[in-house]
Amino acid sequence: MPEKFEENTGQTPDIWVIGGGKMGQALIRGWLGAGVDAGKLGIIDPKAADRRHFEGLPAAVKRRPPQDLPHFRDELLVFAVKPQSLPQLLPLYQPAALQGCWFLSVVAGQPLSLIQEQLASVAVMRAMPNLPAAYQQGFTGCYALPSLPSLIYQTWVGLLEKLGMVMPVESEQQLDLVTALSGSGPAYIFLFLEVLSAIAQEQGLPPKLAGKLAEQTLLGSAVMASQSGMQPSLLRQQVTSPNGTTAAALRILMADAGLAELLRRAVAAAFERARELRKN
């Protein structure tokens, strides 16, 4: 275990994110926004020298290419790479496991058993955050085996809570479903915004007004759902007057082949892909 935690100094070890893509950068930006010292954060990525790839990140955030790994000791390492890249990458971090590092994988599909076996370490947890984590508005599902020491689990959960809501799941299969619903979910919402804005423009609204109309409608509805304590079905009924404009629209959206059926098929496809990644 990191000596810093064993000594209970309250200090945070360095956090290295392995993979500087969209998810890796979202984690870094979210922790920065939550007040984590930039000097405590680092990224390992082939594009480490490309400033444009990491535009907007403070210079204090360390950046290293994979061929120039630091000498890790008692640090927190986050795998945020593509699923197919992880098996070949893990052996490079066996020395870090021997030096007491703790690991978090946010890689879709790849099971804990593979990571623990390759690293010869039980200090591993899996999680599935989403991109709103960059703004501390994310949702993260997390999964750990009972053998994971409580201190490691609580440390990772505490860091993930800086990025938004965190909830544990009971199995890796449930984590695949979190991937399909929440990990991929922002793309579904952005598509909804894209289409709603485009329709508003087609009907004559200026692009800026159309975009803000769609964004604020979604934001206000999400806040109302979060703070009202009411079920979405009841909130929908509150907006819907009998034989009114909303009722006319919902007859289309709630038809047998409407929005609900499309979303079921979409989530099922994402879930099946997550399961395929776990099998490969």
N, C-alpha and C positions, 0 to 999 in steps of 0.2 A: 504494500500500500504506500502511496505517497507519504513520505516522512512529514511533510507539512501538515497533513491531516492527522497523522498519528500524534504529533506534538500539540494538536488542537490550538494552533496559533491563529486560526481564523483566516489565514492567507489563502488566496486561490492560486493553485499551480497554473502554469502556462497551459493554454488550450490551443491545440493545433488541429485545424480542419484539413483533412486530406482530400483534396478535390476542390477546385475553385470555380466550379460551375454555378448555375443559378441557385441550387440549394445550399451549397457551401457558402456562397457569398451572403445568402439570406440569413444564415446562422450568425455569421460574423457581424453583419449590419445590425441584426437584432440585439446581439449582446452589447455592441457599442451603444446603441440607443438606450439600452437598459442600464448603462453606466459602467460596464466592464472596462477596465483600463486597456486601451489599445495596445500597450506594450505587453500585455498578457496574452495577446491573440496572435496566431500565425496561420498561414495557409501554405500547403504544399501542393504545387500544381505545375505542369509543364510550361504554362504561360506566366510563370512567376515574374519574369523580367518585362512583361508587356504591361505597361502602366495603363493603357487604354482598357485592358481586360478588367482591371480592378479600379476603374475610375471612381473617384469619390471616397475611397478608403484612406484613412489617415496613413501617413508615412510610417508611423510607429508600429502598424500591423506588420509583423514579419512575413516575408514571402521567400520561399525556397523551392527550387526545382526538385523533382523526385530523385535525381542522381546526386543530390547534395543534401542528404538527410542530416538533421542535427543529431547530436548524441543525446537521445532521449533518456531522461531519468525522472521518475516520479511526476510524470505529466499526464494530461488528459488528451487523448487522441480520438478524433471523430472521423470515421470513414464516411465520405459523402461523394463516392464515385459511382460510375455506371455499374449496374449489376454484373455485367460480363467481365469487368475489369478487376473485381475484388479478389477472386481466387488467386490470380497471378501476383497481386499486390501484397497479400497477407504475409508471405514469408519474409518480406523486407522488414517487417515490424516485429519479428520474433525477438530480436535483441531488446527492443523497447519493452516487451512483455517481461523479459527476464530482469529488467531494471525497474520493475514496479509500476509501469504505466497502466492506466485504466483506459478502457476502450468503449466507445459508443458507435454503433453502426446505424446510419440512416439510409442504408442501401435497400432498395425494394427487393423483396424476394429471397435474398440470400439468408439462410437460416443461421441461428446462433451456433448450432453444432459445427458447421463448417468453420466459423470464425474461431471458436474455442479450440477446435482441433488443430488448425493451422498455427495459432498463436501459442498453443499449449498453456492457455490461461483461462481462468474462470471469471476474470475481472472484465466481463463484457456484457453490455446491455444493448438491446435493439430499440429503435424508436422510429416513428414516421411523422415528422413535422410537415408543415406546408409553407409555401412561400410567404404568406402574410406574417410569418415569424419575423421577417425583416422589419416589421413595424410594431412588434410586440402584440400582434393580434392573431397569432397562429393557433392552430390546434395540433397537439402532438399525442398520438397513441404510443405507449411504451410497453415493452415486454421484457421480463427478466426471469431466469430460472431461479428456483428457491435457493440454489447454492450460491447465488450472488450475495456477498456480504452487504449488510444493511447500509453501512457507511457509503459504499460505492453507489448503491441504488439511490440513496437520498441526495448524494452529491450531484448525480446526473439529473435527477428530477428537479432539484433546486435550480440548476442552470437552465433546464428546459422551461421551467415556469417563468423565467425572465422573458421568454418569447411568446407567452400567451397561456392558454389553458392546456393542462396535461392530464391525461386519464390513462390508467393502466388497462391492459387487456389480458385475457386469461390464456390466450394461445397465439401461436404465430399465424394460424389461419385467420384469427380475428384481426391481426395486424395487417394481413393482406387486404381485408375488407376496409380497414382504415385507409390503406393506400388508395383503394378504388374510390372511396367516398370523399375523404378529406384531403389526401395527398394530391389527387387529381381534381378534386372538387373546385378549386379556384378557376380552373380552365372552363368548367361548365358555367360558372357564374359570369366569367368574362365573355363567354360566347353569348349568354343571355343579354348582357349589357351591349355587346356589339350589335346584336340583331335589333334590340329595342331602339337603340340610337339610330341605326340605319333606317328603320321603319319611320321614326319621327322625321328624319330628313326627307324621306320619300314623300311624306305628307306635307312638306313645306317648311319645317322648322330649320333654322340655321344650325350648322354642325355643332357649334359650341353650346347652344341652348339644348340641342337634342342630347348631347353627351351628358351635360349636367343634370338634365331631367332624369335620365336613366340612372346615373350614379346615385343621386340623392334619394330617388324613389327606393332603390335597393338598400342604401344605407339606413334610411329612416325606418324601413320595414324591418330590417335586421335588429335595430335598436329596440323597436317596439316589441318584437318577438322575444328578445332577451330580457327586457325589463318588465313586461306586462305580467309574466307568470302564466299566461294563457296558452293553450294548445294552438298550434298553427291552424287547425281546422276551424276553431272558434274565431280566431282573428280573421280568417278568410270570410267567414259568415258575416262578421261585423262590417266588412267593406262592401258586401254584396247585398244591394237592395233588390227585392223581387222585381223581375222584369226590367231591371235597369241596365245600364251600360256594362257594368262588371259582369252581371249574369250572362249577358250576350257573349262576352269574351270567354267566360269560363265554360260555356257549353262547348266551345271548340277545344279549349285546352284540356278539359276533363272527359272528352270523348274516349271511346275504347282504344283508339290508336293515337291518343293525344299525348300530352306532356308526360304523364305518369308512365305510360308504356315506353316511351322513348328513353326516359331516364333509367328505368329498370334494365332495358337492354344495354344502355351505355355503361352503367355500373357493373353489370354482369360481365361485359367484355373486359373492363379494366380489372375486375377481380380475377377472371380466368387468366389474364396475362400475368398478374402478380403470382398466381399459383404456378404458372409455367416457368417463371424465372426461378422460383424456389426449387423446382424439380431439376432444372438444368445445372 
